Amino acid sequence: MQLDPQLLEILACPQCHSTLRVDEAANELVCTSATCGLAYPVRDDIPVMLIDEARRPTA
């Protein structure tokens, strides 16, 4: 996954506005909030920042 570091600095979770971390293994950007934790897919090096497309965290 090749994401511009400057892009990662300005992206935030659309649900709760927390910062995101890169999960290379799952090819996702994951919300760092303990209460949200949504995982947004990255397809063809483009983050899909839609809440409806995000994966909910598993308990």
Beta strands, then each sheet from edge to edge (+ up, - down):
strand 1: 20-23
strand 2: 28-31
strand 3: 39-43
strand 4: 46-47
sheet 1: 1+ 2- 3+ 4-
end
